[in-house]
Amino acid sequence: MELPEREAMDFDVVIVGAGPAGLAAAIQLKQLAAEAGTEVSVVVVEKGSEVGAHILSGAVIDPSGLDSLAPGWREDPDRPLKTEVVKDEFLFLGPAGGLSLPNIAFPKLMSNHGNFVGSLSNVTKFLGRKAEELGVEIYPGFPAAEILYDEAGAVVGIATGDLGIARSGDARDDFTRGMELRAKYTVFGEGARGSLTKKLIDRYRLNQHSDHQKYGLGVKELWQVKPEKFQPGLVRHSMGWPLPNKAGGGSWLYHFDDHLVSVGFVTHLNYENPTLSPFEEFQRFKTHPMIRDVFEGAKRIGYGARAIMEGGWQSVPKLVFPGGCLVGDSAGFVNVPRIKGSHNAVLSGMQAAGAIHEALAAGRAQDELTSYEEGWRSSPIGHDLKRVRNVKPLWSKYGTMVGVGLGGLDMWLNELAGVSLFGTLKHGKPDYACTKPLKDVTPIKYPKPDGVLTFDRLSSVYLSNTNHEEDQPVHLQVKDMGLQKSSEHDVFGGPSGRYCPAGVYEWVEEGGAPRYQINAQNCVHCKTCDIKDPNQNINWVTPEGPGGPNYVNM
């Protein structure tokens, strides 16, 4: 259909994504402008229905980012983090028991003392309020759907998605054209596997000199437990069972606030067996005799899932391009062994803001922010990531038992002497290329959920408060449906029905033949399909308006 022209608004800076990185950039820009006695117009667009609605993390939070951005946050009566870590445990699990590993065996960087347990969603809401107090405009419910370029190929802003398009592709009666938000610089903080970030990386070949990115899938539940089971400030991590040695991952279990327990499981997406289900592995994990007791008499009140960038130091792409930059998880600043990234997200937003402020003060626009690109590796972000750079590739190559041991040795050497036995290792194959054909594996059979401790996907998605307008184009785009049948189904046995933690994908029998069914309304925006499909045949794009999960205390 022929579309009317979009209205346009001009700003100094447009920020895509109201996560920790994007909001930190907005706040720092306003702070720097105030210190210099100048004005800077900043707008943030966010695809969630409100700030924090799509934010999910464990979360044990390293406060160094918040301390740098908002030094007085600890005295703020509305502070989002109130539970400090008081006990730090690490378990190695077998099928019937496990070992508690002494903290002295781990490098200092792995210690969680001095960190806080809480909700990253609530941290983001706190930052959103601070940004608005400084004059930042924030527009939740408006996903950035298109990148705008000038004739020279520089980014000059974004366009929000059109509203009111039916599944057929025709305009409904409530059709509204998206807005163009134009800027001197555009900051992309979309999180892991952002739909626009992918395009920027391809267009500007930002990963030309970096290793390919690696990912994990984190699946999380929030429980309210009985008082006698609650240990405020307890942080417990584990690895081992239920995953086999060659499939990496591990769990977390955190006690915080009002008898809340955050429990979750990360599965590295380079697993080989297409019948493995990260969701089901998480459900099995909760039944372990060293874990299940905490949930006796408890109530499950929240659920969510999201992809995690795991490539680290060697996988960070070039961060700048004409007219903008990448920040936070879009850049890949997660420290995998520490299971933390929000501190680096905040610091990266601040660093990007510093480079933009410098550029605006010099009268520049739409060029490359070279000081940001050149500075991050020598900053606290680079120091954080460089010393753990070999843990993930060693884990992937040698499995949990040997790989984690070698990774621990490498971290110790980096911490004590600033050296590594391994240099900087590469990651091997991309995650999607690790999947084996169904004929080459032993299928995994999972027990049925009991509805008390273990659950199915649909009852879980209900707790995520996920909602999408049903009469809209499917935002999970299969590029070649014939390939999906001949390969994803016939060769790999339909892994999308297992790796998706929300029950989006199904192969259903219709007229004696399999048909691919996409339940897009279930999507929790984890992006796993975009990452793990063995043929890279699924493209995740933003749905209409504020669709997706609405996380509370996650």
N, C-alpha and C positions, 0 to 999 in steps of 0.2 A: 504494500500500500504506500501511497505517497504521503510523506510526513511533513507537517508544517515546520518552519524553522524554530529552533529553540531560543528562548530568552537567555541572555548572558549577563553574568555579574563578574566584576574584576576585583581581585584581591592582590595583596603582595605575595601571600603564601596560601596555598591550598594543601591541606593534609588529608590523606585518604586513610581512614581507620582511627577510631577513638579508643585505641588500646594504650598500654603504658608508654610505648615509644612515641606514638603520634601526639598524645596529650602532653608528654614531657617536652616535645619539640615546640608545641604551641605555647606552653607556659614559659619556657626559657626565652622564646622570641619576644614575648611581651615583657619579661623581666629585663632583658638586654636593651630593648627599646626605651624602657622607662629610665634605666641607668644613663642612657645616652641622651635623654631628653627628646627623643624622636617618637614617631608614630609608626606602627606596622599593623596592617590589616591581615588577620589570620582567620581562616574558616576551616572547620573540620567536618568531614562527612563520614557517617557511620551507617553501615547496613543494618545493624541491630535496631530493634524498636526503641531502645534507650541505651545510653552509655552503660557498658558492662553486660548487656543482654547476651552477647556472644562470647564473652570472656570466660575461659575455663582453664584452671591449672590445679596442681596438687592441693595446697600450695604451701611449701616452706619458702619464705621470701627472705633473701639477702637484702637488708635495708640500706645497703651502700648507695643504691640509686636514689631512693627517697631522701636519704640524708644529704645528698648533693643538691637535689632539686628543691627540696622544701625542708631546710634544716630544723624547723620548729614543729615538724609533724607529730612528734611524740607527745608534745604538750597540747595538741589540738583536741578539744573535747569530742570532735567528730572523727578522730583518727580511726582508720579502718583495721589496724592491726593492734591487738591488745594481748595476745597470748605469745609469750616468749618461749622458745624451746628450753626445756629443763632436763629432758632425758632423750638420749640419742642411741638407738639400737639398730643393729644390722644382723639379719638372719640369712643363713643359707639353708634352704628347704629341700628335703627329700619327700618321697610320697607319704611317709608316716611320721616323720619327725624332722628335726633340723638342728643346726648349730647356731648359737649366738656368738658372733665374731667380736672380739675385743676392739674397742675404739682405738687402742694404741697401735693396732695393726694398720690403720688408715692414715694417709697423709693429712696434715693439718687442714688443707683446703677442703677436705671432705667432712669436717666437723660442722654441725649445725648449731652449736651454741653461739648465742648472739643473734641468731636469726629468729624470725617470727612465723607463727602458723596462722593462717587465715584464709580469706577469700580474695583471690586476685580480681574477681568481678567487683567486689566492694572497694578495693584499692583504686580500680579504674574509675568508679563512680566518684570517689573522693577527689581524684585528679581532675575529673570533668568539672566538678564544682569549683575547684581552684582556678581552672582555666577560664570559666565563664566570669568569675569575679574579676579577672584581669581584662575582660573585654573580648575574649575569643568567642566567635560564633560557632556553635555546634549544631549540626543538623542530623539527628538520628533518624533512621528509617529511610535514608536516601543512599542506596548503594551506588558507588562509582562504577559505571558500566562501560565507559569508553574513555580512551586517552586522546587528548587533543594535541595535534602537532602543528607547527608552522611550516612554511614552505621550505625552510632550511632543515627540517627534520627534528627540531627541538620540541620538547614537551612544553605546552603552554597552558595546561590545565586538564580538567576532566569533565565529562558529562555524566550526570546522574541518569539512571534508567527511566525509560518511559513507563507510565502506569496505565493500566486499563487495556492491555492487549490480551485477547482471548487465546486459549490453547490452539485454536485454528490459525493464529497469526493475524487475525482481523482485529480492528479496534472495537472495543466495547463502548457502550454509551458513556462510561466514566473515563474515557481515554484522556490522559494528560501527558504532554510532552515533557521530557526531562529538561533539566537546566544545564547550561554551560557555566562552569566556574573556572575562570581564567586567572592565571597567576604568573608572577615573575619566576617563582620556583614552586614545584609541586613535590611533596614528600609522600612516599608510599610506605605505609605501615599496616599492611593488610593481614599480617600474620603468616602462618605457614602456607605455602603453595597458593599465594594470592592470585586471583584470576587476571588482574592487570599486571602484576609483577612478572608473571610468566611471559607475557607479551613483551615487556620491557627487556627482560633478559635475552629473549630471542632477537628482538629488533637490534639491540645495541651490542649483542654478543658479549654480555657482561660476564658470562662464565667461561669465556675463551681460555683463560689462564688459570682457572680453578678446577678442582676435582668436582665430579657430579655430586649433587646433594643426596643425603641419606635421610630417612624418615623413620619415625615410630608412630604408633597409634596409642594414645592414652585414653583409657575408658575409666570413668570415675562415677562413684556413687557417694551421696551424702546421707549419713545416718544420724539419728538422735538416739543416744544410748542411755541405758539406766545409770543412775548416779554411781552405783558401786562398780561399774565397768569403766568409768570415765577417769582418765589421768591427764589433766590439762598440761599441755606442753610436751606430751610424749610424741616422739617422732620415731617411726619404725619403718625400715626398708628391708626388702628381701630380694633374693634372686634364686634361681633354681626352679624347683617344681612349681607349677605343673608343666612348664615348657621343657622340651627336650634340649639336650646340650647344644645342638646346632642352631636352635632358635633363641635369639637373645631377647632379653627383657627383664622386667622386675616389677616389684610392687611398692606402694607406699601406704601408710596408715598413720594419720595425724589426728590428735585430739586438740580441740580448740573451742573457744567461746562457750556457748551455753550447751554443754553436753553433746557437742557435735563431733563426729568422726568423719574425716575425709578418707575414703579408701579407693584405691585405684590400681590399675595395672597397665604397664607400657609393654607393647610387643613391637620389637624392631621389625620393620616391614621388608627386610631382606630374607624372611623365612622362605623355605623351599616348598613345603607341602601345601598344595592348593586347597586341601580340606581342613587346614588349620583355621580356627576362628578366634581372633583376639577377644571378642566378647565372651565366648564360651570359656576360654582359658581364664579370664577374669572371674567368671562365676565359679569355676572349679577352685581357683585359688582361695576363695572365701571359706571353702569347706575344710581347709587344712586344720589339723588339731591344734596347731600353735596360733591360729588366726580366728577361728570361728567363735570362740568363747566370748569375744568382745561384743558380738551381735546378738547374744541371747537376750530376748525381751526387747530388742531395739526396733526402731521404725525407720524404714528407708524413705527419705523425703526428697532426694534429688538424683538426677542422672544426667550424664553428658559424655561427649567424646570429641577429641580433636587430634589432628596430626601434629607431630612435633618435628622440628628440623633437627637432625642429628649429625650432620656432616662436620660441623665445627670449623676450626681454623682453616683447613685446607679446602673447604667447600664454599667459603664465603666468596660470592662473586664480586666483581667491581661494583662499587656502591653508587657511583655517580654517572650521570649521562647529561646531555645538554638539557637544562631546564629542571633537573630534579635529582632525587636520591632515594635510596632504600634505607629503612631503619628497622630495628627490632627483629622480630622473627622473620620478616620478609628478607632480611639480610642474612639470617642464619646464626644468630648470636646466642644460641642455647649451649650451656655447658652440660653435656650429657651425663658424665659421672656424678656431678653434683645435683642433677635434675633441677636445674635452675636457669632462668633466662630473663626474668622480669627486671632484675637489676641492670643487666646489660642493655635491655630494651630502653630503659629510662636514660641510661648514660649515652646510648647512641642517639636518641632524640635530642638530648642536650648538645652533643657534639655537632649534629647536623644543624641545629639552630644557630650555634656559634658561627658556622661557616656561612649560613644564609645571612645572618646579621652583618657579617663582614662584607659580603657581596652587595647587599642592599645599600650599606653605608658608602660603598665605592661607586654606586650608581649602576651596578651591573644587573643583568637579567638574562635568563635562559641560557647561561653558560654552564660549564662543569664546576662543581664545588670541590675543587682539587684538595683543599686543605682538609676536608672531611675524609676523603679517600686516603690521603697520605698519613693521616694522624691516628686512625683507629688501632692499627696493629701495635703502636707504641703506647697506647693508652691502657687504662685498667681493663678494658674489654679484651684487648689483644693479650695482655698478661694472663687473664683468666682462661682464655681459650687455648693459648699455645701450650701450656704445661699439661693439658689433658688430651692433646691432639691425636695421640696414638691409641687411646683406650678403645674407641669404637672400631677402628680397623683391626686391631688385635683380637677383639671379641668376635668380630665377624669371621676372621680367618681361622681361628683356633677353637672356637666354641666357648661356652661359659667357663668351664673349669680351668683350662689352660690360658685362654685369652684374657680373662679378668685378672688372673694372677700376674701375667706379663704386663698388663696395663697398670696394675698397682705398683709393680716394680718401676715402671717408667715414670709414673707420677712421683714416686719417692725420689728418684734421681733428679727429676726436674725441680722438685722442691728444695732438695738439699744442695745440689751442685749446679743446677741450671743447665743440665745436659740430658741427652737421650741416647739410649743404645740404638735406637731405630731411625734416627733422623726424623723425617716426616713421612709417614706411610700413606699410601693411597688406599681408597676404599674398595677397590674391586668393581664388580658390576653394579649398575643401578638396581634399585629394589625390585622393579617390575621384571627385570631380566633374570632374577634369581628363582622365580617360580618354575617348578618342574611340571611336566605333563602328568596327568592323573595316573597313567599307566606305570609311572616310575616311582610311585609312592605307596605307602600303606595308608589307606583312608583312616581318619580319626573319627571315632564315634563318641559323642558327648552324652552324658546323662540328661534326662528331662529335668527341668527346673522344679523345685518344690514349692515355689511361691512364698517361702518364708525367708530363706537365706539366699537362694538362687532364683533367677527370674528369666523371663523371655524378653525379646527385644521390644515388642510392642508395648508391654506394660512399662518398660523402662523409658521408651520415647515419650510416653504420656507424662512422666515426671519431669521431662525437659521443657515442658510447656511449648513444644514446637508447633508452629502453625504457618501454613502457606495458603495464599489464595489459590483455590483449586483450578479455576478457569484462567490459567496463564500458561505460556509456553514452558515446557519441561526444561528446567535449568541444568539437567544432567544430560548432556548432548552426546549420543552415540554417533560417532563419525561414519561408521560402516556397519550396518546391522547384519549384513551377510557375514562379515568377519567375526562378529560377536558369536554367531551361531557356529561357524566352522572351526573357530579356534577357542574362544573363551569357554564355550559349552562343550564342543566335541573333543578338544584336546586337553583342556585344563579342568573340565568338570564343573564349570560355573563357579569359580572362586568368589565372584562378587557377592553372591548370596551368603558367603561366610565372612569375608573381610569387612563388609559394611556393618557397623554396629547399630544400625537403625532400621533394618529390614526394608531398605529401599529397593533392592534388586531381587527378582525371583525369576526362575525358569519354570513356567507352568505349562502343563499339557493342554493343548487345544486342537481338537480334530486329529488326535493321534500324533501331533508334532509339537516340539517345544516352542514356546513363545516367550520372548524376553519382556518381562513386565517391570516397569519402573514406577515405584510408589514415591514420587517426588515429594509429596506432602510430608513424608516421614523424615526428610533429610535434616540432620543436625549440623550440617556445614563442616564436617570433619575433613573433607577433601581426600579421604583414603582412596576412593575410586579413581580419582585423577592421578594418583600416585602408583597404585598397585595393579591396575589392569594390565595383564601381560602383554597386550599389544598397544598400550597407550591410546586406546580407542574411545575413551570416555573423557569428555572435556567438561569440567565444572565451571559454570558461570553464575553470576549473581542472579537470584530470583527477583521477582517484583517486590518493591517496597520493603517493609520491615519483616519479611518472612524469615523463618528459622526459629531456633530455640530462644527461650527467654529465661536465662539462668538466674537463680536466686541463691545467694551465698556460695556460689561455685567459684 
